[in-house]
């Protein structure tokens, strides 16, 4: 017997979205009819531009996670390779996401 009841009105805020963006969409206001549609394309382009000007682990990780969620793997290959450099300091979780962007059809363990 399954004790979990489906919640048909459940709204999920993606983890890769910045809090500022979530505030701007109005999702935290509690007014379901007044929500703005979040445009992932603009968010991704912003992350891509940040990576082009600021080549750090943080900006690469932001870009790679957005690419994974939005299916824009090819656009984030350079950042993914950067995160996988042997002398890099990316966390294991970030490296796993980078590997998924570089080989989206592979089963990673």
ABEGO torsion letter per residue (X at the ends): XBABBBBAABBBBBAABBAAAAAAAGAAAGBAAABBBBBAAAAAAAAAAAAAABBBAAAAAAAAAAAAAAGBAAAAAAAAAAAABAABABBAAAAAAAAAAABAABBBX
